[in-house]
Amino acid sequence: MSRLADLRFRATTTFQRHVANPLLRRLPLQTVLETTGRTSGLPRRTPVGGRRVGDSFWLVSEFGERSQYVRNIRVNPRVQVRIRGRWHTGTAHLLPDDDAVARLRALPRLNSTAVRVLGTDLLTVRVDLAD
């Protein structure tokens, strides 16, 4: 990873961790992905942007394998997603062969723009919803 990409990663994740995420996850209509911490075993809630299509929820991780929730999914793919205020259980799948840039075109525009601008290693995630 280039020095500029590493700086962008650190600045973005610090802002998200300490400012944006604590505020956004409290908003009742914000979409939130809940994973299980790979070391702690505790629930970890991350605001995300994405879209439900049928029985699946699609999102794109801006930092791919470096994202904490992606690392948690690798260990335990059982997740919950809060969509429009309602929790759904599901199984997350990391899709490195999916065209993440093309996928972003089908997802909500504001979040997709931020992911494209800030992201350094895009990775598509599909959550197959059980309910």
C-alpha angles and dihedrals in degrees: 000000000000121000091248092051091048091050091049090049094050096045094046096045092046091052092045095047097047105028119012103037097049089052100040098047089059093058107100096221097042112112110243130190115210117200131170115253108251093220105023099038088220124132113266118199121201126179109232140177120228144110138257114233112183108306095346135078116211128201139156122228110220094209100034114201091007093064111104093223091052090052089050091049090053089060098037119011094188105109143158126226124200107212119179091344097309125107120228126186119222151144119261123219124195110219110194091166093057117100098248094188091054089044091055089059088065095048130077109301102227095052092040091055092051092048092050094047098044101029123101102178113024119204127180118227124193121193115200104212119220097198 
